[in-house]
Structures are given as C-alpha cells and as structure tokens.
Amino acid sequence: MTSDTITMFGADWCRDCRRTKSQLDGLGVAYTYVDLEADPAAADVAREISGRTNIPVVVYPDATHHVEPSNADVEAKLRELALI
C-alpha cells in the first residue's frame, strides 16, 4: 500500500485507535481512516500489513507502519517525514 497520505486502520471501540485518531486530528495531519467495524474485510488488509491482529495499524507514505503506536512514536515518524 503506497500512498502520499497516512492510512489508519482502527475501530471506535478501541481506546488506542481513538487516541491515535485524536492525535492526528489535533496535529492537523491528513489521513484516511479505515473503520474495521464498517469494513470487516479491511481487517485482513491490516493483518497483512502488520502481521498481527492488533490495532490501530498506521501506514505512512513511505510504506512503513506502526501497530499500537504511542503518541511519541507517531509524532517522531511524522517529524521524520516532515508532515508536522
């Protein structure tokens, strides 16, 4: 999955997903949110990317990803990519 934007796979019931989504929103970073409750088949895509069933899975424009990242992890990656 290569893109010029961030893609986040998550679900509303997931506390870490809500935290990461709130962080991205607060930083004003554009991203595509894939709701795994609304699109259960997307869970297979997230699992293929991460090799795990944990969420959120955040995929960056350089094709790297984080699984259940801390806010510090996300911020460091966004700075590395000059997105903030």
C-alpha positions as CSV (number, residue, x, y, z in Angstrom):
1,M,0.0,0.0,0.0
2,T,1.9,3.1,-1.2
3,S,0.2,6.4,-0.9
4,D,1.0,10.0,-0.4
5,T,-1.1,10.0,2.7
6,I,-1.4,8.2,6.0
7,T,-3.9,5.3,6.4
8,M,-5.1,4.3,9.8
9,F,-7.0,1.0,10.4
10,G,-9.0,1.1,13.6
11,A,-12.3,0.7,15.3
12,D,-14.4,3.1,17.5
13,W,-14.3,0.6,20.5
14,C,-10.5,0.6,20.5
15,R,-9.1,3.1,23.0
16,D,-5.7,3.2,21.3
17,C,-7.4,3.9,18.0
18,R,-9.3,6.8,19.4
19,R,-6.1,8.2,21.0
20,T,-4.2,8.0,17.7
21,K,-7.0,9.4,15.7
22,S,-7.3,12.3,18.1
23,Q,-3.6,12.9,17.9
24,L,-3.6,13.0,14.1
25,D,-6.7,15.3,14.2
26,G,-5.1,17.6,16.7
27,L,-1.9,17.9,14.7
28,G,-3.9,18.7,11.5
29,V,-2.4,15.7,9.7
30,A,-4.4,14.4,6.7
31,Y,-5.1,10.7,6.8
32,T,-7.6,8.1,5.6
33,Y,-9.4,6.3,8.4
34,V,-10.5,2.7,7.6
35,D,-13.2,1.7,10.1
36,L,-12.8,-2.1,10.6
37,E,-16.4,-2.3,12.0
38,A,-17.9,-0.8,8.9
39,D,-15.5,-2.7,6.6
40,P,-14.6,-6.0,8.3
41,A,-12.7,-7.3,5.2
42,A,-10.2,-4.4,5.8
43,A,-9.1,-6.3,8.9
44,D,-7.4,-8.8,6.6
45,V,-5.6,-6.0,4.9
46,A,-4.4,-4.5,8.2
47,R,-3.3,-8.0,9.3
48,E,-1.4,-8.5,6.0
49,I,0.4,-5.2,6.6
50,S,1.3,-5.7,10.2
51,G,1.4,-9.5,10.6
52,R,-0.7,-9.0,13.7
53,T,-4.3,-8.6,14.7
54,N,-3.6,-5.6,17.0
55,I,-5.0,-2.2,16.1
56,P,-4.6,0.6,15.2
57,V,-2.3,0.0,12.3
58,V,-1.0,3.3,10.9
59,V,0.6,3.1,7.5
60,Y,2.8,6.0,6.4
61,P,3.5,7.4,3.0
62,D,7.0,5.7,3.0
63,A,5.2,2.3,3.3
64,T,6.4,1.8,6.9
65,H,3.8,1.2,9.6
66,H,3.2,1.2,13.3
67,V,1.0,-1.1,15.3
68,E,-0.5,0.3,18.5
69,P,1.9,3.2,18.4
70,S,2.5,5.6,21.3
71,N,1.9,9.3,20.7
72,A,5.6,9.8,20.8
73,D,6.1,7.1,18.1
74,V,3.6,8.8,15.8
75,E,5.0,12.2,16.4
76,A,8.6,11.1,15.7
77,K,7.5,9.4,12.5
78,L,5.5,12.5,11.3
79,R,8.5,14.7,12.0
80,E,10.9,12.3,10.2
81,L,8.5,12.5,7.1
82,A,8.3,16.3,7.5
83,L,4.5,16.1,7.9
84,I,4.5,18.3,11.0
